[in-house]
């Protein structure tokens, strides 16, 4: 069951930085360089210097951390501004819904007044109902 574990770990081990030694091999007049020891001839072990990036890593890390902190601060500021804008929009939408609900109620009451109006007051009640419907349509549609 655990036979797959080495196969799973192999890519990670292969990705590790190699700090191999370099060998200078001389055999007669020819000189070769290799990561493996020389099979024949004279061999010299050479030290492989660290890359300049490895030496500058702490400064680069500090720079990246500072940049990350600045970006985080900007992101938080944008999120706070967006939250304020969303809250304002929600409040405006709630006020508009309330106003429309009041206008709808006024329109319904005006229609009720038309149904209950006597013959002499029916024209005035119809005018009031029509104006209430127009107000509702203008504000809420």
PLY file of the C-alpha trace (Angstrom):
ply
format ascii 1.0
element vertex 141
property float x
property float y
property float z
element edge 140
property int vertex1
property int vertex2
end_header
0.00 0.00 0.00
2.86 2.43 0.79
4.80 1.51 -2.36
3.43 4.62 -4.09
4.93 6.96 -1.46
8.46 7.09 -2.94
7.02 7.68 -6.40
4.94 10.53 -5.00
7.90 12.14 -3.23
10.31 11.85 -6.19
9.14 15.05 -7.98
9.54 17.04 -4.78
13.03 15.71 -4.16
13.98 16.41 -7.76
12.77 20.00 -7.41
15.09 20.72 -4.48
18.04 22.93 -5.35
21.13 20.90 -6.09
24.31 21.92 -4.31
26.44 19.46 -6.25
30.18 19.67 -6.54
31.81 20.33 -9.86
34.73 18.21 -10.98
37.48 19.33 -13.33
38.88 16.29 -15.07
42.13 16.37 -17.01
43.21 13.44 -19.13
46.13 14.18 -21.32
45.53 17.45 -23.12
41.75 17.42 -22.70
39.89 19.15 -19.86
36.26 18.40 -19.05
33.89 19.62 -16.36
31.27 17.37 -14.81
29.04 16.90 -11.80
30.20 13.27 -11.53
33.66 12.23 -10.35
36.24 11.59 -13.03
36.56 8.01 -14.29
40.21 8.42 -15.30
42.84 11.09 -15.21
43.41 13.81 -12.64
40.43 15.30 -10.85
40.00 18.61 -9.08
36.96 19.38 -6.92
35.70 22.89 -7.58
33.48 24.87 -5.23
30.26 26.11 -6.80
29.50 29.64 -5.61
26.02 30.56 -4.45
23.97 32.51 -6.92
23.68 36.27 -6.37
19.94 35.81 -5.84
20.58 33.58 -2.84
22.75 36.25 -1.21
20.22 39.03 -1.83
17.25 37.02 -0.59
16.73 38.83 2.75
16.59 42.26 1.07
14.27 40.95 -1.62
12.10 39.31 1.02
11.82 42.58 2.95
10.95 44.47 -0.23
8.29 41.92 -1.14
6.85 41.98 2.38
6.65 45.78 2.28
4.99 45.67 -1.15
2.57 43.00 0.08
1.64 45.09 3.11
1.00 48.13 0.90
-1.17 46.08 -1.46
-3.07 44.60 1.49
-3.70 48.10 2.85
-4.97 49.29 -0.55
-7.23 46.24 -0.86
-8.71 46.80 2.60
-9.32 50.47 1.79
-11.08 49.53 -1.47
-13.19 46.93 0.34
-14.17 49.45 3.03
-15.09 52.02 0.37
-17.14 49.40 -1.49
-18.89 48.39 1.74
-19.83 52.04 2.38
-21.14 52.41 -1.18
-23.14 49.18 -0.84
-24.64 50.33 2.47
-25.61 53.68 0.93
-27.21 51.92 -2.04
-29.12 49.60 0.31
-30.42 52.55 2.33
-31.52 54.37 -0.82
-33.25 51.25 -2.15
-35.06 50.78 1.17
-36.25 54.41 1.12
-37.48 53.98 -2.45
-39.34 50.77 -1.55
-40.97 52.51 1.41
-42.01 55.49 -0.74
-43.43 53.18 -3.41
-45.33 51.19 -0.80
-46.88 54.42 0.51
-47.82 55.55 -3.01
-49.34 52.14 -3.77
-51.40 52.33 -0.60
-52.57 55.85 -1.48
-53.57 54.61 -4.97
-55.57 51.71 -3.48
-57.32 54.03 -1.04
-58.18 56.43 -3.87
-59.68 53.54 -5.87
-61.69 52.52 -2.80
-62.95 56.12 -2.53
-64.11 55.96 -6.18
-66.12 52.79 -5.48
-67.73 54.30 -2.38
-68.31 57.78 -3.80
-71.82 59.06 -4.27
-73.01 60.29 -7.61
-72.07 63.91 -6.88
-68.52 63.21 -5.60
-67.61 60.45 -8.09
-65.87 62.79 -10.54
-63.63 64.25 -7.84
-62.82 60.75 -6.51
-61.93 59.49 -10.02
-59.60 62.47 -10.53
-57.94 61.80 -7.19
-57.52 58.09 -8.06
-56.08 58.88 -11.48
-53.55 61.33 -9.98
-52.57 58.79 -7.31
-52.02 56.16 -10.03
-49.93 58.58 -12.08
-47.83 59.53 -9.05
-47.25 55.83 -8.30
-46.34 55.11 -11.93
-43.94 58.05 -12.12
-42.13 57.24 -8.89
-42.06 53.45 -8.91
-41.79 52.19 -12.47
0 1
1 2
2 3
3 4
4 5
5 6
6 7
7 8
8 9
9 10
10 11
11 12
12 13
13 14
14 15
15 16
16 17
17 18
18 19
19 20
20 21
21 22
22 23
23 24
24 25
25 26
26 27
27 28
28 29
29 30
30 31
31 32
32 33
33 34
34 35
35 36
36 37
37 38
38 39
39 40
40 41
41 42
42 43
43 44
44 45
45 46
46 47
47 48
48 49
49 50
50 51
51 52
52 53
53 54
54 55
55 56
56 57
57 58
58 59
59 60
60 61
61 62
62 63
63 64
64 65
65 66
66 67
67 68
68 69
69 70
70 71
71 72
72 73
73 74
74 75
75 76
76 77
77 78
78 79
79 80
80 81
81 82
82 83
83 84
84 85
85 86
86 87
87 88
88 89
89 90
90 91
91 92
92 93
93 94
94 95
95 96
96 97
97 98
98 99
99 100
100 101
101 102
102 103
103 104
104 105
105 106
106 107
107 108
108 109
109 110
110 111
111 112
112 113
113 114
114 115
115 116
116 117
117 118
118 119
119 120
120 121
121 122
122 123
123 124
124 125
125 126
126 127
127 128
128 129
129 130
130 131
131 132
132 133
133 134
134 135
135 136
136 137
137 138
138 139
139 140
